[in-house]
Amino acid sequence: MRLTTKWQLALPLGLLACGCSSIVVAGSDRDSGTPPDAPIDASTDAGTGGDTHAGGDLDGASDGVAHPTDGAAADAGSGTRPWLHVEGNQIKDPAGNLVTLRGVSILDPEYMPSSPNPKTPSEIIAWQADAARGWYSRILRLDVCEKNQDPAGAFSFYEPFVQQAIDQGQYVIIDFHNVTDFGSGGTAQSTVLNFWNYFAPRYADSPNVIFEVFNEPVNPDDWTAWKSFIQPVVDAIRAVAPKNLIFMGSPQWSTRVNEAAADPISGGNIVYVFHIYPNQGTPTPSLLDSKFGTAANTIPVVITEFGWNDDAASSDSITHGTTSEWGQPFRTYMDAHPHISWVNWIFDNYWGPGIFDANWNLMSGENQGTFIQSWLADLKDDHQPAG
């Protein structure tokens, strides 16, 4: 089914260009409702202005988004992290220790000014890693949506935010955030190549930066077709950036890691992405094994999207779930499998399933906000990289 008119009207035009209006295929892992990286209608209680920023001095930006000052962006390397690499089915640091990356996604900074009750990108990036506020995100997922059609312009826009995360000592995922078919009738291979041909060489010497090559390819649901489409992209990245981790999606909204385990993509330092929400079932060990856990015994796997909320204002038929019945068993499984890293969706007050309500109050109870905050705090020093 297609997104309803209500959801399409709520989507920023750029997100429609990114593919968030794509058809949902019955019987797939995402078989009904709105894609989870779509806004939840909070119009009934959304405010008109954000708090004063807490993320450093800002300058006025002609694109309508406040950026860190040039001085902050120029302070490169102050939070440089060790290079990570893949060994077998694990991410490891230079000393050979297992590393578990845990963090959050934020809304594409391009769209933050148009959200209800907005905060600046710089403030959000500072907040999600601010120990004084109880947040210990060790990796930030930075979505690049409509601007990925213009790689040079995208680099100029996002580089200050990438650098802010680096200066905070975080790893940062640059996510080519399309939710579309690939190839004929979808995102062209040339579009993906053009983006990574521009971005990859510019971050080839940045150990903090990870490349998520394509957020959620949808159809064709054919691993061979996907591998033929994406292998040249990986080859192009590896020609200029041999060391950065690559996070690799797959067809059907990045749910085909079992196929990847049977026929991996070449290029080295590749970690395979899985996305999971409550519509895929109760997260019993047997279900999660069948989805990604068994594959993770062979290849490295990272969950770059998961989340839930019980509150109807911040969930839908895909993301509706409770902490007790979905969040807690999911955490139990993930904590027992520290070789699988994770990034929660989404550190936002409008897009769902969010961490906050419309007025930036941390959601609690059967919603995911306080649970994710506590999870990150509990494991803030667990399996973290050494130099």
C-alpha atoms as one frame of an Amber mdcrd trajectory, in Angstrom:
protein
   0.000   0.000   0.000   1.048   3.617  -0.434   1.403   6.113   2.339  -1.854
   7.779   3.209  -2.491  11.328   2.087  -2.174  12.448   5.705   1.378  11.135
   5.942   2.389  12.442   2.542   1.180  15.896   3.486   3.210  15.718   6.685
   6.409  14.773   4.870   8.854  17.502   3.859   9.205  17.573   0.081  12.830
  16.542   0.313  11.933  13.358   2.155   9.518  12.502  -0.610  12.437  12.900
  -3.001  14.457  10.624  -0.756  11.912   7.894  -1.280   9.856   8.034   1.899
   6.715   7.833  -0.223   7.764   4.497  -1.699   5.310   1.622  -1.970   5.174
  -0.789   0.949   5.045  -4.378  -0.268   2.553  -6.712   1.378   4.180  -9.711
   2.976   7.571  -8.079   3.383   9.297  -7.269   6.667   7.697  -3.846   6.410
   4.214  -4.860   5.374   1.965  -1.972   6.326   1.753   1.653   7.299   4.238
   4.483   7.116   7.982   3.989   6.792   9.408   4.501  10.285  11.666   7.302
   9.083   8.596   9.493   8.605   7.125  12.178  10.850   4.532  11.467  13.497
   1.727  14.011  13.475   2.284  16.046  16.614   0.287  19.054  15.466  -2.010
  18.956  18.474   0.692  19.865  20.964   3.618  21.169  18.966   5.059  24.447
  20.132   6.293  27.328  18.047   9.886  27.669  19.119  12.815  25.738  20.490
  14.846  26.239  23.611  17.971  28.332  23.573  20.765  26.262  22.116  23.228
  24.351  24.208  25.658  23.312  21.533  28.178  26.119  21.147  28.183  29.412
  19.270  26.228  29.449  16.040  26.383  31.568  13.000  23.565  32.550  10.698
  23.425  30.243   7.695  21.938  31.279   4.368  20.371  27.810   4.001  18.192
  28.447   7.063  20.108  26.043   9.288  22.396  27.201  12.078  25.891  25.740
  11.792  28.756  25.524  14.266  31.104  28.459  13.950  34.079  28.184  11.638
  36.353  28.083  14.674  34.625  25.009  16.084  34.689  23.218  12.743  38.339
  24.063  12.235  39.349  22.399  15.507  39.765  19.101  13.683  41.030  16.019
  15.413  40.376  16.960  19.034  38.069  13.961  19.409  39.744  11.578  16.987
  38.906   7.950  17.716  40.934   4.853  16.831  40.570   3.230  13.442  38.153
   0.322  13.532  38.368  -2.772  11.381  36.469  -5.974  10.705  37.866  -9.294
  11.811  35.622 -12.260  11.160  32.159 -11.312  12.407  33.361  -8.565  14.747
  34.296  -4.903  14.734  37.640  -4.468  16.492  39.964  -1.691  17.604  43.700
  -1.546  16.752  44.522  -3.691  19.803  42.202  -6.448  18.578  39.478  -5.822
  21.166  35.816  -6.329  20.322  34.029  -2.987  19.857  30.287  -2.436  20.285
  29.020   0.843  18.853  25.830   2.183  20.452  24.165   5.473  19.646  21.331
   7.354  17.970  20.126   8.735  14.667  19.069  12.329  14.274  16.808  13.907
  11.695  18.543  15.197   8.573  19.642  18.723   9.591  18.182  20.031   6.349
  14.676  19.379   7.680  15.075  20.450  11.301  14.022  24.091  10.761  10.686
  22.984   9.246   9.785  20.623  12.094   7.390  21.800  14.822   9.121  23.282
  17.858  12.551  22.898  16.255  16.007  22.918  17.753  19.194  23.558  15.809
  21.266  20.681  14.435  24.233  21.804  16.512  22.177  21.688  19.696  20.812
  18.223  18.915  24.279  16.879  18.107  25.638  18.277  21.359  22.700  16.996
  23.397  22.840  13.329  22.342  26.432  13.002  23.595  26.185  15.279  26.648
  27.021  13.290  29.788  25.882  16.196  31.950  22.396  15.635  30.559  22.639
  11.878  30.925  23.359  11.010  27.286  26.190   8.718  26.202  25.734   8.141
  22.490  29.081   6.845  21.167  28.061   6.932  17.512  25.893   9.425  15.640
  23.982   8.529  12.489  23.706  11.582  10.241  21.124  11.204   7.473  21.765
  12.857   4.113  18.507  13.023   2.173  17.589  15.380  -0.634  20.991  17.051
  -0.692  22.653  13.779  -1.690  21.703  14.693  -5.267  24.331  17.458  -5.077
  27.440  15.960  -3.465  29.505  19.156  -3.376  26.669  21.140  -1.851  25.929
  18.331   0.577  29.536  18.207   1.724  29.595  21.942   2.414  26.347  21.671
   4.366  27.067  18.563   6.464  30.801  18.853   7.081  30.403  21.186  10.104
  28.038  18.670  11.711  30.358  15.752  10.997  33.207  17.718  12.525  31.153
  18.607  15.591  30.522  14.922  16.262  34.218  14.156  15.747  35.196  16.912
  18.153  32.838  15.351  20.716  34.775  12.100  20.404  32.066  10.233  18.532
  32.065   7.974  15.564  29.730   9.363  12.916  27.850   7.536  10.174  27.305
   9.440   6.953  24.113   7.804   5.737  23.020   8.064   2.097  19.430   8.105
   3.289  17.362   6.933   0.347  14.345   4.672   0.810  13.756   3.661  -2.792
  14.022   0.934  -5.355  17.466   0.717  -6.916  18.424   0.644 -10.568  15.731
   0.898 -13.233  12.786   2.876 -11.865  14.607   3.778  -8.653  17.810   5.413
  -7.478  20.372   5.250 -10.263  23.757   3.687  -9.609  25.348   6.891 -10.931
  23.642   8.904  -8.177  25.123   6.697  -5.453  28.534   6.641  -7.168  28.602
  10.421  -7.561  27.863  10.915  -3.883  30.521   8.541  -2.595  33.088   9.612
  -5.189  32.856  13.048  -3.593  32.519  12.132   0.086  34.812   9.120   0.434
  38.143  10.761  -0.454  37.383  13.701   1.821  36.979  11.423   4.850  39.559
   8.799   3.905  41.862   9.993   6.694  39.115  10.317   9.315  38.917   7.209
  11.526  35.716   8.516  13.153  33.762   8.478   9.881  31.755   5.477   8.687
  30.011   5.228   5.324  26.452   3.841   5.184  26.242   3.443   1.431  22.442
   3.221   0.934  19.941   3.408   3.781  17.055   1.238   2.589  17.022  -0.173
  -0.911  13.600  -1.738  -1.465  13.243  -3.624  -4.763  14.117  -5.751  -6.604
  14.212  -8.238  -3.739  17.191  -9.980  -5.304  20.577 -10.204  -3.590  22.396
 -10.867  -6.872  20.882  -7.744  -8.423  21.753  -5.708  -5.336  25.315  -6.995
  -5.279  25.762  -6.117  -8.959  24.400  -2.635  -8.268  26.437  -1.837  -5.152
  29.762  -3.639  -5.748  31.034  -0.898  -8.104  30.170   1.670  -5.422  32.226
  -0.229  -2.856  35.069  -0.589  -5.355  35.043   3.174  -5.947  35.102   3.879
  -2.210  37.907   1.426  -1.581  40.016   2.956  -4.367  40.224   6.205  -2.380
  39.275   5.253   1.206  40.618   1.787   2.019  40.203   1.941   5.816  36.822
   3.450   6.725  34.145   1.040   7.843  31.348   0.586   5.303  27.836  -0.130
   6.591  26.027  -2.121   3.897  22.257  -2.172   3.448  20.251  -4.696   1.453
  16.905  -5.076  -0.347  13.556  -4.916   1.416  14.464  -2.021   3.685  17.812
  -3.539   4.734  16.557  -6.899   5.965  18.494  -9.371   3.800  21.578 -10.120
   5.894  21.056 -13.867   5.554  21.692 -13.515   1.843  24.753 -11.391   2.591
  26.143 -14.099   4.841  25.852 -16.589   2.006  27.382 -14.285  -0.615  29.275
 -11.345   0.932  30.291  -8.214  -0.935  34.025  -7.790  -1.448  36.001  -4.789
  -0.286  36.935  -5.446   3.325  35.800  -3.717   6.525  32.133  -4.136   5.566
  29.465  -4.423   8.265  25.983  -5.517   7.182  22.959  -3.450   8.193  19.649
  -4.723   9.528  16.590  -2.603  10.360  13.932  -3.923  12.727  10.688  -2.599
  14.212   7.849  -4.173  16.218   5.821  -5.064  13.113   8.387  -7.796  12.455
   7.242  -9.720  15.529   7.900 -10.265  19.216  11.704 -10.210  19.646  12.211
 -13.712  20.947  15.700 -15.202  20.579  14.463 -17.517  17.849  12.931 -14.654
  15.851  15.999 -12.443  16.178  18.271 -15.336  15.287  16.261 -15.882  12.119
  16.282 -12.189  11.235  19.943 -11.326  11.814  21.470 -13.232  14.718  22.425
 -16.361  12.809  23.966 -14.265  10.044  25.903 -12.332  12.690  27.686 -15.562
  13.626  29.362 -15.375  10.202  29.444 -11.729   9.125  29.532  -8.500  11.142
  26.052  -7.027  11.608  24.896  -3.627  12.853  21.324  -2.526  13.585  21.208
   1.064  12.304  17.456   1.444  12.841  15.174   0.108  15.545  12.700   1.686
  17.910   9.199   1.587  19.342   6.653   3.674  21.186   3.336   2.840  22.821
   2.066   6.408  22.522  -0.145   6.691  19.441   1.184  10.192  18.765   4.679
   8.801  18.227   4.107   5.402  16.629   2.244   3.719  13.814   1.436   0.208
  12.616   5.128  -0.480  11.994   6.633   1.038  15.129   3.939   0.540  17.759
   5.251  -1.516  20.646   5.927  -1.387  24.360   9.081  -1.320  26.424   8.043
  -4.353  28.438   7.041  -6.541  25.499   9.400  -5.306  22.774  12.153  -3.026
  24.086  13.278  -5.100  27.060  13.494  -8.469  25.268  15.273  -6.763  22.386
  17.819  -5.301  24.803  18.284  -8.647  26.540  19.138 -10.248  23.222  21.448
  -7.448  22.081  23.333  -7.321  25.399  23.939 -11.056  25.066  25.369 -10.478
  21.563  27.866  -7.611  21.985  29.354  -8.268  18.551  26.182  -6.660  17.117
  26.295  -2.859  17.336  23.192  -0.676  17.294  21.842   2.793  16.539  18.374
   3.814  17.736  15.815   5.655  15.620  15.290   8.584  16.424  16.581  11.394
  18.693  13.752  13.753  17.786  10.443  15.214  18.947   8.455  14.888  15.708
   9.749  12.035  13.602   8.887   8.664  15.002   9.328   6.572  16.897  10.905
   9.458  18.747  12.791   9.802  22.000  10.914  12.986  22.968   7.372  14.265
  22.873   6.496  17.379  20.880   7.719  19.662  23.664  11.090  17.881  24.039
  10.146  16.009  27.196  11.867  12.638  27.359   9.241   9.939  26.783   9.014
   7.274  29.475   6.990   4.319  30.690   6.195   1.979  27.786   7.819   4.418
  25.350  11.456   4.204  24.361  12.969   7.509  25.556  14.140   6.838  29.113
  14.854   3.219  28.240  17.298   4.146  25.465  18.917   6.805  27.656  19.440
   4.297  30.466  20.698   1.620  28.093  23.341   3.950  26.687  24.340   5.072
  30.187  24.531   1.531  31.562  26.921   0.452  28.801  28.775   3.690  28.193
  32.162   2.072  28.828  31.334  -1.430  27.638  33.399  -2.741  24.704  34.608
   0.727  23.772  37.732   1.097  21.618  41.232   1.582  22.977  43.849   3.510
  21.015
